[in-house]
Every structure is written in structure tokens, then in C-alpha cells.
Amino acid sequence: MSLPAVAAPGGPTLEVRNLRTHFFTRAGVVKAVDDVSFTVERGKVMGLVGESGSGKTVTGFSIIGLVDPPGRITGGQVLFQGTDLASLSEAEMRNLRGNRIAMIFQDPMMTLNPVLRIDTQMIETVQAHARVSREEARQRARDALGQVGIPSPDERLRAYPHQFSGGMRQRVAIAIALLHKPELIIADEPTTALDVTIQGQILAEAQKLCAQFGTALIWITHDLSVVAGLADDIAVMYAGKVVESGEVGAVLDAPLHPYTAGLIGSVPSRNRRGAPLSQIPGMTPSLLNLPAGCAFRARCPRAESRCAEPPPFAEYLPGRHARCIHPYIEEAVRA
Amino acid sequence: MSEVMDPPHAVAATTPPIVEIRGVYKRFSRSLDFAAKLARRLGVTVREDVVHAVDGVDLSIRRGEVVGLVGESGCGKSTLGRMVAGIMPPTEGSILSHGRDLRSLSGVEARRTKLRTQMIFQDPYASLNPRLKVEDIVGEAPLVHGLVRREDFAGYVDEQFRRAGLDPGLKKRYPHQFSGGQRQRIGIARALAVQPEFLVCDEAVAALDVSIQAQILNLFMKLRQELDLTYLFISHDLGVVEHLSDRVVIMYLGRVVEEAPAEDVFRSANHPYTQALLSEVPRIDTRKRAFAGVKGEIPSPLAPPSGCHFHPRCPHAMERCRIERPALREIAPGRRSACHLNDAA
């Protein structure tokens, strides 16, 4: 099952260029994703970070083509191994989803059907994209469960989703995503609902996966600490736009954008114990009727009159982009 | 900020515990259905499902202290918090407020004691009545309890709003018209309106975005200084607890496994569970680390493991851990831990 045009193997797994996804609601146009660009290389983890309503989940849904009306992709390109996904028919897209691009949701019950046994669901997924016997499909399902660290997979295959704990369910969802060894996995807050020790287990699985199969991974989260430990690159979203992107260590050590800096400063462990946390004043703006110019300027310590103009998404340092006209460049160069 | 009110009840200057929990157990059992009752009557042994949510906890909280209560889901931290707040009676054991058992109090005295402890909940929407204006949410309790007269109501509510960092001009609105962070501020204003001395915060910032979370945590710290408050801060987020707490209590499956000053816990945890928990916490300063994961799952509180609850997941488990429950004993001044390894040393 190959795509109409397969790019050279050296290219990035995914390239998102100026993606725009707008929701045409009765109250007005919500620009949930508004000019988002980033690249994910083979075997790398991209951390897509933002607060609620920043558009990070809609970005994920747009890539895999799951945006429902009144939402619509209104511009930009999603290049999967060089092929523009917008140019594919619905049938071709379906061929890709679950096969070469997979998604893991925050709530595993979004993936799992509560009234079907795990084996039924997994065998169905295998046979949807591969012509194999039921027995072989079952074998693959069992292997996938074993791979994500589910003990006694043979027995567990016969269980129903409600018989699993939250962490185990998320593993099953991950195992289903892995069935066809996809080249790209989009994981939307997969560990947010889990306990710390279980989160650690899932993160370990994710790391193994990228190293073993060269899977590219987009890890959508609000948790900077998770991204710090897991990701290679980071893209920070605010009000539908990527405001900063770059190598994860460089960005977290010396952010260019004042929003990224504020976000990092609010993390308790970045502050002296007991001292007041540095905080970003105000709150996230509504995506309806965003003012022109930089959406962060009302909360920004560096805001000036020029910020009323839309700032460009420019490369200020090699491999590091920011959407700001007065980024913290000296600090970043010094770091 | 307007002038700060004095705590309502003058407490002796020596710092005896404000709250003391002695040998507290909380069990939830599911009552048998008809078939099971019938079977039992016919002589079949039917066991009731009993969840040991809190399994023998001792804890004392001194005046002015911030105690962080940490644990994973199902460890009983919320149940313990509710019992401390007086919302839920313990199955066994006693909870003392200023040295007096909550259950021995009655009438006016019981009410007054209960008012002194207030609770702030995780979900700021579910804990606010959607059909009341926020001024009534904040002002109802002090009015009912006679802390404010009708004619002073408006001014009193305004003051509570300002103290929680809310604009009093918004007080005629309903909860759904506020953002998550603002709703949490309303919850805080409501709790403080009855002039408590002790706040139980149950995952009070868990539902908030990082930047809003920082604002609320700062508010908690500011209020602590202004009002001389004592906190029991329940959270699964170790970063938050480390930042805020003077003392940390770690629970696992209904039991306290370790208790120590915050700095000591985060510098050198004693209990293997605490060590595992701390090593799993993602930190913003660690890059590209290899996650390992504590092996195994959190066991069901319906059928907790024998002996030490942590032994099936513990890398140091010995034969003794399977049989004998380790006692929570002092390992250094102010530090307690429940692990058999401490006896060997």
C-alpha cells in the first residue's frame, strides 16, 4: 500500500506548512489553528506545547484529517513524506489512517469500543489494512500488547476495556496505534490522566518505539516537564499560532518568545522554594475576535506600539524560530 | 488590599496541633444485593466488597504549617482530606480539632468548629452552584452563620472578592461566566468568607493551565501570610507540593509511607515508594532522559497486597515485607517512614 508519490527516504516524515484550521460558528470565525508550521524528522519526537485553547489538539486533528464541521482546513499544506494530504481522496486518507499515521487520544475510551473485546477490536484493525488470516492477525495483536508491556497478553486479549485500569487502557490504545508500525504517531495528551509512575512507564514505551522503528512522534501536551524529558524539538502554541520552535534544550534554556519565557517561569520547580512564582498576568484571550497583531501583547512585559502589527515568524538563530519582534536574543546567544 | 481581618478565634500562642488525626480508618463497603443476601441466608459465605480507603493514619498539623499530602489515584488522600475537613466521619479512630474530638462536639460548638476548617475543591465548576450568583455563593455562608449582618453584606462580599483577586464588579454574574482560574478564585473567596483558620485544598490547581496555576499558587501563599492560615495541600503534583509545603506526607494505598520536612523528602527520600515516585517525576531541567517506570500497577484497594502494600513493586522487597506491615516510625527528628529496611540498618 504505497502513496501516490513517495518522497526520497531522506526527507522529513511530516512537514506542516502554514496550516490554518478555522471553525465557522454562529458567533463568528474561530481561528483555532492560524498559520502553523513545523517539521518532524524520522525517529524524532516533536513536543507540541500550549495551554487550553491554544489550538494544539486541533493541529493534531488537522494533520490526520479528523476536523469536523463547522471546522475546516482553510489553508496551508500537510506534507507526509512529501505528499500533500489535502490532495488525497477520502479513501486514500482512510488507507493512511491507522496504517501509516496513527493517533493516540487523551482518553483511551475514545479509541476503544466498550462493548467489544480487545481481540475483536485489534484483529479488526489489523485486517483493515493487511490481508492476513484471523489467526495471524491475532498473533500480531498479541505481539503488540506484549510490546507495550501488558502482562499475559493472551489472557488480556479476551478481556473488555472496562476490565483494564486507566494506564492499561492507554497501553492498549498505544498497542492498537502500533499494529501497523506507523511512520507517524500523533499523541494527544496521552499521559495527562495517568499517575506519575504509570506516566513514566508510558513515556519509556514511547522512547523505545521511536528508537526501534524510527517512528516520528508528535507529543501534544501542556506539560513542559514531560516535553523536556521526552522530545527532541518543541513548538509552543499560543492563540492558534506557533510562537516559538526549536531544539528542546535550547528553547527551554533560553526562550526567545516572552510567552515561552513566562510559561517556563511559572513552573514551580523553576522557582525558589516558597518564593512567589513568576506569573504571566491576565488570561488567555478568546479566539473569537482576536485583535490584529501579536495575540500575547496584552500580557507581554515587552509589549510596545509596534506589536499591534502582526509579527513575522522569523528564524532568529539557526534552527530557532519565534513570532516576536523583540525576542530575547542576547540572552539566547549567551546561553 | 483592604485591611486584614484577625483570625476569628484567638488560639493559644504555643503551637499545639490545630488538627490531629489518630488511628483513623475509613472503609467503604458495597451493601449486598438481593441475590447475595439470599445466598447468605442459605448458608453460603458471601464476602462484602470492602475498600480500605484510609488504613490507619496518624497525622498532626500544627498551626501555620503547610502540609503537602501526596499520592497517586486511589491512595486515599482525598478521603483523608474530607475526613479532616469534617465532611465525612471516619469509620474508626478520631479527629481532633484543637485537642477536642469532632464527634464529641454538638450543636453550636460543632458548627463553629466546622467553620474553622474549609475545603477548596479540584473542579471549580462542579463545586459552585450554577444557579446562584457568585455574590450569593460567597456571601451565603457568612450570612447564615451570623458572621455578617444583612446591611453589611455587599461590602463584606466585595472585600472577599478583592482578597481573592477578583473584581467586585463581577459579583452579579453566574459561575459559567467565569474562566477556570476565576472560578477557582471564587471557590477560594467562598472558603475564606467564613473566616477559617485551616484550609484543605484537594487538588486545587490540578485543573488549571500552568500560567493560571502559578497565579493561584501565589494567591495561596499571599493569603497564608495575610491571614495566618494553615493548609493541608492535597496534590499528585510533586512540583507544586515541593514549592509550597513545609512538610510532606506521602500515602500509598491508604497508608502513610513517609512523612518529613519537604526539603528532606526531595533531597533524600527514605521509603522506596517515595524514591520511585520522585525519580519518575518529569522535570523541566532534565533533557532527553531515559524513562524507566516503576514496574507493576497500583493494586486495587479492594484487595491490597499483604504486609507492606508496596512490596509487589518494590525493588528491595524481602520475605518479611510480604507478611508484616511495617510501622511508621521515626527515623530522624521530624522524619517518619514505614519500611522494614530501616530496621536492618
Boltz contact constraints between the chains, C-beta under 6 A:
constraints:
  - contact:
      token1: [A, 51]
      token2: [B, 209]
      max_distance: 6.0
  - contact:
      token1: [A, 52]
      token2: [B, 209]
      max_distance: 6.0
  - contact:
      token1: [A, 165]
      token2: [B, 297]
      max_distance: 6.0
  - contact:
      token1: [A, 195]
      token2: [B, 72]
      max_distance: 6.0
  - contact:
      token1: [A, 195]
      token2: [B, 73]
      max_distance: 6.0
  - contact:
      token1: [A, 196]
      token2: [B, 280]
      max_distance: 6.0
  - contact:
      token1: [A, 196]
      token2: [B, 281]
      max_distance: 6.0
  - contact:
      token1: [A, 197]
      token2: [B, 280]
      max_distance: 6.0
  - contact:
      token1: [A, 197]
      token2: [B, 294]
      max_distance: 6.0
  - contact:
      token1: [A, 200]
      token2: [B, 280]
      max_distance: 6.0
  - contact:
      token1: [A, 200]
      token2: [B, 291]
      max_distance: 6.0
  - contact:
      token1: [A, 200]
      token2: [B, 293]
      max_distance: 6.0
  - contact:
      token1: [A, 201]
      token2: [B, 293]
      max_distance: 6.0
  - contact:
      token1: [A, 203]
      token2: [B, 291]
      max_distance: 6.0
  - contact:
      token1: [A, 204]
      token2: [B, 291]
      max_distance: 6.0
  - contact:
      token1: [A, 204]
      token2: [B, 292]
      max_distance: 6.0
  - contact:
      token1: [A, 204]
      token2: [B, 293]
      max_distance: 6.0
  - contact:
      token1: [A, 224]
      token2: [B, 284]
      max_distance: 6.0
  - contact:
      token1: [A, 225]
      token2: [B, 282]
      max_distance: 6.0
  - contact:
      token1: [A, 225]
      token2: [B, 283]
      max_distance: 6.0
  - contact:
      token1: [A, 225]
      token2: [B, 284]
      max_distance: 6.0
  - contact:
      token1: [A, 226]
      token2: [B, 282]
      max_distance: 6.0
  - contact:
      token1: [A, 228]
      token2: [B, 284]
      max_distance: 6.0
  - contact:
      token1: [A, 228]
      token2: [B, 287]
      max_distance: 6.0
  - contact:
      token1: [A, 229]
      token2: [B, 282]
      max_distance: 6.0
  - contact:
      token1: [A, 229]
      token2: [B, 286]
      max_distance: 6.0
  - contact:
      token1: [A, 229]
      token2: [B, 289]
      max_distance: 6.0
  - contact:
      token1: [A, 249]
      token2: [B, 287]
      max_distance: 6.0
  - contact:
      token1: [A, 263]
      token2: [B, 210]
      max_distance: 6.0
  - contact:
      token1: [A, 266]
      token2: [B, 210]
      max_distance: 6.0
  - contact:
      token1: [A, 266]
      token2: [B, 211]
      max_distance: 6.0
  - contact:
      token1: [A, 266]
      token2: [B, 214]
      max_distance: 6.0
  - contact:
      token1: [A, 267]
      token2: [B, 284]
      max_distance: 6.0
  - contact:
      token1: [A, 268]
      token2: [B, 239]
      max_distance: 6.0
  - contact:
      token1: [A, 268]
      token2: [B, 240]
      max_distance: 6.0
  - contact:
      token1: [A, 268]
      token2: [B, 243]
      max_distance: 6.0
  - contact:
      token1: [A, 269]
      token2: [B, 239]
      max_distance: 6.0
  - contact:
      token1: [A, 269]
      token2: [B, 283]
      max_distance: 6.0
  - contact:
      token1: [A, 273]
      token2: [B, 243]
      max_distance: 6.0
  - contact:
      token1: [A, 276]
      token2: [B, 218]
      max_distance: 6.0
  - contact:
      token1: [A, 277]
      token2: [B, 214]
      max_distance: 6.0
  - contact:
      token1: [A, 277]
      token2: [B, 217]
      max_distance: 6.0
  - contact:
      token1: [A, 277]
      token2: [B, 218]
      max_distance: 6.0
  - contact:
      token1: [A, 279]
      token2: [B, 214]
      max_distance: 6.0
  - contact:
      token1: [A, 279]
      token2: [B, 215]
      max_distance: 6.0
  - contact:
      token1: [A, 279]
      token2: [B, 218]
      max_distance: 6.0
  - contact:
      token1: [A, 280]
      token2: [B, 211]
      max_distance: 6.0
  - contact:
      token1: [A, 283]
      token2: [B, 179]
      max_distance: 6.0
